[in-house]
Amino acid sequence: DPETAKRRPHFETLTPIHPIELINLETDPKNLSQRLVNLVNPIGKGQRALIVSPPKAGKTMLLKNIANGITTNYPEILLMVALIGERPEEVTDMRRSVMGEVISSTFDEPTENHTHVAEMALEIAKRQTETGRDVVILLDSITRLARAYNLALPPSGRTLTGGMDPIALYPPKRFFGAARKIEEGGSLTIIGTCLVDTGSRMDDVIYEEFKGTGNSELILDRKLAEKRVFPAIDVQRSGTRREELLLEEGTLKMVWTMRRMLSAVGSTEGIELLLNRLAKSESNAHFLATLTKQAAAES
């Protein structure tokens, strides 16, 4: 409606606050990716989450599971998947397995297409958020988007290590920084992937620039992936800031108990043990209850 559009506030004038409403990804008890993300990296409406992944660590599969958890439990949320510089077959696979809107620019397309796709997705998301709607963007990947801007923008004359122009980091930061929970209503959640251990110095620079800009970090571990342990999440290094705003007090205490028990075991053995236990329980609530009972019995 044109009249409503006229009265719509500008995105920049809206008040950003900490995410306070949890997006519950749990759908099928057998889907351990969704359940593990819920436990170690709770995602709220308005979260700015970074998935840090080495090659072949299962990030695409994890993104698909997150997307399906959102569309199943929250059909009212507008889900957009922005694939930048991906392989064409990955784009087809994502389109067929995710109910949301998939916008893509494959690696064989011009650099301008990459930046255009990202900007288009962001502008659509902002306009929807202004009307009070909850929007989620899954971006794969921030690294390739920053590389695209590095090629597309005119050089500033300064260069960081690895051949990165500092000016090329601003647009992807603006994209990632747009994620926020809006006090007046609505939210824009962005879950972006960042590539590490690729052998490229430029990719390391991009990761260093984005490290700490999000309020949730999910770290994938190559060693776990090589052992065929999926999801290959490094539980000790992953986490969400201000998770006490998303989880109930009882659940939060149980999650902290779980983390203490895992740190005593060690990361590799711990995650295998955790996935084993999760597979045997029918829900996260049931798993946490049995874990707390065990901890109480041991103490």
N, C-alpha and C positions, 0 to 999 in steps of 0.2 A: 504494500500500500504506500503510495507516494507521501501521504501525510505523516505516516509513522516514520518513514525514512527521513523526512525533514527534521523530525524531533529527535532522531537517534543521536546519542552523544558520540563524540570523537573518542576513539580507542585510547589515545594518549591522555585524555582528561579523566579517565576512569581510575579508581583507587586500587592499586595492587596490594593484596594481603597474602599471608601464608595459606597454603592449601589446608582446608579443614574438613573436607568430605572425601572419604576413601572411595576409590574406584575398585570394587571387588572383582578380581579377574577369575575367581574360582568357578568353574563350570562342571567339569567332569573329574571325579576323584582320580582317574587314571592320568589326567594331564598334569604332570608334576612341574612343568615349567610355570604354569599359571599359579599353582599353589606355592611354589618356592619364591616367586617374585612377591606374592602377597605377604609372605613371612619376612623375608630379608630386606625387601625394597618396596614397602607399601607405596603405591602411587595414588595421589589425591587429585581432585579436579583442580587444574591450574598448576600442576607440577612441571618443573623444568628438569627433565631426567636425561642423563647421559649414559648410554650403553657403550662401555669401552671394550673393544673387541680386537684380538689378533685375528689373522686370516684363519678360516676353517674352524672357528670356535662355536659355530651354530647360531650366529646372531640373526640370520634371516628367519630361521625356524622359530626363534624366540619372539621376534617381532610379529610373526604370523599368529603365534599363540596369544600374545598380548592383544592383538587386533581382534581375534575371535572372542576372547574373554569380554572385551568391551562391547562388541556388537551383540553378543548373546545376552548379557546382563543389563545393558543400557541402550536399547534400540533408539532412544530419543537423542543420544549423543551423535553429533555429526563427526564421523571418522574419515580422515583423509590420510592416504599413504603417499608420500612424495619420494619417489625413487630416482636418485640422481646418479648418473654414470653406471647404472646397473647393467648386467647382462640381459639381453632380450628375453631369454627363456625364464629368467627369474621374474621378470615383469609379468609374463603370461601366467606363471605359477601363482604369483601374488593376486592377480586379478581373479583367478578361478577359486582361490581358497579364502579370500577375505570379502566380507559383505560391504565394506566401505568403498569410498571413492579412491581409485588408484590413479595418481598423476605421475607420469614418468618421462624421463629423458635418458635413453640408453647411451652407453659409452661411445657408440659410433656416431652419435649426433653432434652437431656443432656446440661449442662451449656456450654460446648465447642461449641455446635451448635449455641447458642446465639451469642457468640463472633465472631464465624466464619462468620455468616450471615452479621453482622455489618461491619466487616473488608472487606468482599468481595464487599458489596455495595459501600463502600467508595473508594476502589481501582478502581472499574469500573468507578465511578463518576470522580475521579481525572484524569484518562487517557482520558476520553471524554473532560474534561475541558481543558486539555493541548492542544487539537486540536482546541480550540476556540469555543467549543459548550457550550450552556447554559444547566445546569443540575439542577434538584431539587430532594432532598431526603426528604421524610417525615419519621421521625423516631418515632416510638411508642413502647417503651418509653426509654428515657435516664436513668430513675430511674432503670428500670429492667436490662438495659445494664450494669450499674454500679454495680448492685447486682451480675450479672453474672461474671463480672471480679473479684469481691471480692471473689467469690468461686473458680474461675479458676486459678488465679495467686498464686504463692507460697507466704506465709505470710512474711511480712518485719520485723515483731517483734513489730511494733507500731500499735496502734489501736485508732481510733477516737471514739467519743460517738456513741453508737448504734451498735458497732461491725464492723465499716467500717475501712478497711485497707487503709491508705493514698495512697499507691502505686496503688490501684485499681481505683482511680479517674483519673489517668493520661490518660489511653487509651480512655475513653469516652470523656474527655476534648479535646484530640487530634482529635477525630471524629468531635465533635461540632465545634472546632476551625478551621476546614478545610474550612468552609463556607466563601466565599469571592467573591467579584467582581474583575475580573482581568483586569488591565489597558491595557494589550496587546490584550485583547479580550477573551470572554467567561466568565462564572461565575459558581459558585457552591453555590446553595441556600440550606440551611438545616433548616427545620422546625421540631423541636423536642418537644416532650411532657415530662413534669416533674410532677410527682405525689406528692401531698401534702395532709395533713389531713387524712392520711391512718391509723394513730395510731402507725406507726412505727417510732422510733427515727432515724433509719438509713435513711429512706426516707427524713426526715427533713434535715439531714446532707448533703445528696446528693443535695437537692434543694439549701441549703445555699451556697454550693460550686459552683453551676452553675448560681446562681443569679448574674446578672451583667456581665456575660460573653457574652451574646447575645447582638445584637443591636436592638432587638425588643422583647417586652414581651406582651403576650396576657393572661390576668388573667381570669379564669372562676370562677364564684361565685356559691357556693353550695346553698345559700339561694334562688337565682333566679331559679336554677334548681328544687329545692323542690316546688317552686310555679308554676312549669311547664312553666317558661319563657325561651324559647330557641331562638337564642343562648344565653346562660347564661353568657355573657361577662361583666366583671366589667370595664365599659368605663373609669372611672376616673383613675384607676390604670394601664390600658393598654396603650401602645403607642410604637412608633418607634423613635429611635434616628435619628437625621438629616433628619426628614421627609420633610423638605423644599427642599431637593435635589430630592425628588420623586414626590412631588405635585406642580402643577402650583401655582403661587402667589395668584391668585384669589381664587382658591379652598382651599388653605391653610388657608386664612383669614376666609373663610366660615366655615371650620372645627373648627377653634378656637372659632368662635362665637357659634357653636353648643356645644362645650365643656363647655363654660361659662354658657350657658343656662341650661345645664344638671347639673352642679355643684350647681346651685341655687335651683334646684328642689330636689336633693338627688338621690343616685345611683339606688335604686329599682324602685321608681316612674319614674325616668328619663329614664331608659332603656325601661320600658313598654311604656312610651309616645313616645320614639324614634322609637321603633319597629312598633307602631301603625301608626306613621307618614310615616315611610318608606313603609309600606304595601299599603298606599294610594297613593304613588307617583310612577311614571313609571320608574324612574331611580334616581341614586344618585345626578346627576347634577340638575335634576328637584327639588328634595327634598331640596338640599342646597340653591337653588335660592329662594324657597318659605320661607325657614327658615330665610334667610338674610332679605327678605322683611318684615317679621314679626318683626324681631329684630329692623329694622330701624323704623318701625311704632311705636313700643313700646318706643323707645328712643326719 
